[in-house]
Amino acid sequence: MKKVLLIVAIMAASFTGYAQVGVGTTNPHTSAALDVESTTKGFLPPRMTKVQMDGITTPSQGLVVYCTDCISKGLYVNDGTKFNNASSPTPVNTIGTNDVVSATGLVWADRNLGATQVATSSTDAAAYGDLYQWGRNTDGHEIRTSTTAAGPVGSGTEGATFITATVAPSDWLSAQDDNRWHGESAAHNPCPSGYRVPSDYEWQAERNSWETKNSAGAFTSLKLPMGGRRGTNGTVSLPGTYGSYWSSTSSNTGARNLGFNTGNASMYTNVRGHGFSVRCIKD
C-alpha cells in the first residue's frame, strides 16, 4: 500500500509543477518538490554497474544513480558531461598544471609515469617513461634497465628488481592479489597523490572517442607514445612501434590493458609479469 501511495505522490508531482509532495510528512519543506522523512528507512536510488551508468543516453544534468562496481562505489551525479562521485572529499577532476582533459571529459596526467616530458610524437623516446609490472609500486623495478630476479616472489620481498615470471600464470607475485591498484588510496598505487591507474572502462571510453583507432588517435587524444613493453623474462621490446598501457582492472589471472600500434588499438588481457607503461588519471 505504501508503494502505491508513493507512486501516486510522484505522479501527482509530475502533473502539478508547483505542487509539493511529502512522504512521511504532511508538512514538506518549502524548498523541496519532494520531501521524504523517515528515521527507520532510507531513500533507494537506481543501482547499476559503471557500464550501465555510462550507457545512459543523454543523461540530464543532476541525474543521480548508485554505481555498484565503480572503483569508488557510491552515489554519482551527472554534471551535464559526465558522472562524478558525489561522496568524493576533494573536488572531482580539477585541472592542474600537468593535466590534460580528454574528449570524454576525464582529467589525465599529461605524460607517462617516469617520462621527462610530454610526448612530441608517438615515437618520442623522452616521453616513453617507465615500464611497470601490474600491481607494483614505484620502487625502482620500473626503470627499463633495472636488474632482474627470478620469481614469483612473496609480497614485500620484491625489492627494486624486475621479477621474471615465465611460468603460468606469469605473475611476479606468488599469491595473486586483484586489488593492488584499485583506487587512489590503494596501498600499491604507483601514481602521485590524487591520481590512480585508470580502469579498463576508462581506457575503453578513451579509445572509443578517438577519430582513428591506432597510434595516431592515441597521440592526438592524450599524447600517448608507443613506449614498448618489457617481457616476463625482463627483455624490453617494441619501443617506437607499440604502446602497452596497464589498467587497474584484473581479469582472471591476468589484467586488462590498452595496446596500440600504427594499425589498430584494442583492449587486451595480459599476464601481470609484463612491464607496461602507466598513464595516471585524476581521481
Phi, psi and omega in degrees: 000319180297322179296320179297316180297321179295317179298316179299317180298317180294319178298319179298320180295325182289332180270341182238096189300331184262359183281153173249146181237132176243131174246116184085006179209145175261003183227070181298149181298143185296340181270356187247135172284327177225122182238114181252124179240134176194148175247004183232347182222158181246175176270128184251105179280171176302136179247133183201165176282168179298321179299316179294319179298313181290343180272358179295129182282126179039063180298142180284148173301128182097356179296133185242132174221166174251120180271122186273342183226015174295159178304321170247099180297150176148193179285134176237136182241132180277133181262013182101343179237319184208167175270132178243146178291116184289341183262005180298129182285347180236160179304136183276130173059040172288149187264125178255177182300321183255037180247159174221139179262125181274178179295340179278351182091356178279154183252125184239158166296149186274000180210163178291154173300129179090352180282148180269351181199166172291139183297136175263349177196173178292343183242028179281103185299328180292346182254002182295318181076197185268172181235112186261140166282145187298129176088006182258151176287173168280093188232003180113335182295334187286343179296134188300336181255015181295152179290163181245158175216147183289140179230187007282164182229165177282151179301132180096351181250004186286336180062219182248018182260153173281120185272117178287143185215080187262358180250135181309137009273018177056044173254135178294340184262131183290323175250106187299142182225110185283349190253011188294334182243018184276094173099162182296331181271002179300140185299333184248018179298121182277350185279160177296165179305134181091355180236164178208171175283131183291155176279168176294329177299317182291320176295318181296320178298320178297312180301318180296336182276349184285140177292322175237133183270074180196193183296330178294317177295321179296320180288318181297321186282307187230013183055046179274117178271167177268087187274003181078201183203166176240125183288170181293347175267000177095359182274130177276135181216162172064021175296134180087353180234346181208141177244129178233122185232123180291149164253173178273358189270123175279158179211105187054238179268359180249204179209157184275146178211157172266133177228140180206156172217197183290344184260327184200172176214131183212167171265139183226168169246126181231163179289152189281352179279350176292157171253115182239165175291157175229126172243119185278150177242151181285133184280000000 
